Amino acid sequence: MKKRIVSVWFPRLHSDRVLRQRPVSGPFAITAHAQNTDRVLCLNHDASRAGLERGMSLSDAHALCPRLRVEPYDPHADQTFLNGLVRWARRYCPWVAPDTVDGLIMDITGSAHLLGGEEVMFDDMTRRLQHARLSVRIGIADTRGAAWALAHYNPSIAPIGETRAALRSLPVAALRITPDEDVTLQRLGLKTIGQLMDLPRSTLGQRFGASVLMRLDQAVGDQAEVVSPHAEPPIYATRLSFPEPIGLCSDVMAGLDRVLPTLCDKLRDHDVGARQVVLVCRRVDGQDQQVELRLARPLRDADRIKALFERGVDEIDAGFGIDQIRVIATQVEHLPVQQMTYATAQRHDGLHDLITRLGNRIGLENIRRFLPADSHIPERSYTVAPAAWTDPLGTWVTHVRRPIRMFPPEAIAANASTPPKHFRWRRLSLTTARATGPERIAPEWWLPDENWRSGVRDYWRIETRQGRRLWMFYTPQNPAWFVHGEFA
């Protein structure tokens, strides 16, 4: 039986994923940091019609399209979304795998007739994916390389045995060669795959290297290319059934002593730690009682996980008894291998356990920490991040005093270059007792800050007779005074 391969390409996968959840009108793009600047990674149709292209810098994109809305690239969310598409595509055949970061590859050999033929499958896949608001291009051919080429340059179905004819008119870039190889071939006048096929094979290998020859052989079927199905992730779960129903919290905790070590051993075998663990208690009346534990750090320590379950277990309604418990790690993260020696320092994870206990009451995302940032602008010298997903890295270094409380600049009625002796701020009449300064700070013009892109600020520390110690600045380019913070 002749092998048949389907290549599914999502040219706007990154932006389509975001827009499916939060639709916006107008130009939209996904940006990623590359070559020391933020660049456009993916864009929607409105952004393409506005003249934007992939790879251009974000500053150039804003200059061409001021209405452009952007979001940063989230590789983890995109990979999760692509894995969901892999599971969806198994409705057509069992051999499905991701193809790079924005496509699928499927081996439909012996499967197409179950759906009425390749044309019916082609139309059904296109219709369903477009209905899901995804831009899609599909190619079907005898080889993986030919299917990829058709999906990217001429979405269609190549008849069985006519792969060479279907590829002849496509550009040489359809062979999945590198951009440098593509440029070299085009400079020599080889613009289509057909022109490359007509060259003597010995000349092709000597002049352009083995990689171009390999890609051509893979596309026409002279060299095999395997399609391996996507492996399902392991399920981290364990359960324990009781011969008689239990109803005491101590009995449930004793059951956790039995199942948690087994779960942690499985996590350890795969070098991962649990981020979210769910305890499911099945009652004799068929209802389930759940206790969800969200962890501040990936864990695979049975004793620590058990201790964190105590509060939730106390709130379980056992009803007429519990006859089975299950523990499931619903979210895991990779944990690096640690060297265990007698010199290894003992880690103190009490803070992480405290964050876990508080986070399961008020939400892990609501517990935040301040992290130092590399900026001389006071309000940009720190970032606020969830404590559960960040480490207290970096050091706080400052050579000048900064106020504890900072707020958006608030104007006061004064325009002289020297600090005002009397002024009103927040309905208070204040008198200056001592003024220290100025400290001149220039803006970070290379960042897109709408509030401060040009001009300088002269900062002063003002001590008032009323006891308020303020941080104020004067703008020479546009004479005015503002209060920016207050010292404790």
Secondary structure, DSSP 8 states (H G I E B T S, - for coil): ----EEEEE-TTHHHHHHHHHS--SS-EEEEEEETTEEEEEEE-HHHHHTT--TT-BHHHHHHH-TT-EEEE--HHHHHHHHHHHHHHHTTT-SEEEE-TTSEEEEE-TTTGGGGT-HHHHHHHHHHHHHHTT---EEEEESSHHHHHHHHHH--SB--TT-HHHHHTTSBGGGG---HHHHHHHHHTT--BHHHHHTS-HHHHHHHHHHHHHHHHHHHHTSS-------------EEEEEEEEEE--HHHHHHHHHHHHHHHHHHHHHTTEEEEEEEEEEEETTS-EEEEEEEEEEEE--HHHHHHHHHHHHHT---TT-EEEEEEEEEEEEE-------TT------HHHHHHHHHHHHH-GGG-EEEEE-S-SSGGGSEEEEEGGG----S----SS---SEEEEEEEES--SSS--SEEEETTEEEEEEEEEEEEEE---TTS--SS-SSS-EEEEEEEETTS-EEEEEE-TTS--EEEEEE--
